[in-house]
């Protein structure tokens, strides 16, 4: 039976183009990888949590503008 590998990348592993390329190289180098999961780039999760926790309206817009 073939081994199924799930590879999860997030944070600094998807923070910029070079990091994403390194992550892609990892996936491409392992024929057993059948599923790839990506989460938010570094810092984005914290911004989304801050929004969800009820910032003041003016802060919300500034935070949304900060998301690349």
Secondary structure, 3 states (H helix, E strand, C coil): CCCCEEEEEEEHHHCCHHHHHHHHHHHHCCCCEEEEEEEEECCHHHHHHHHHCCCCHHHHHHHHHHCC
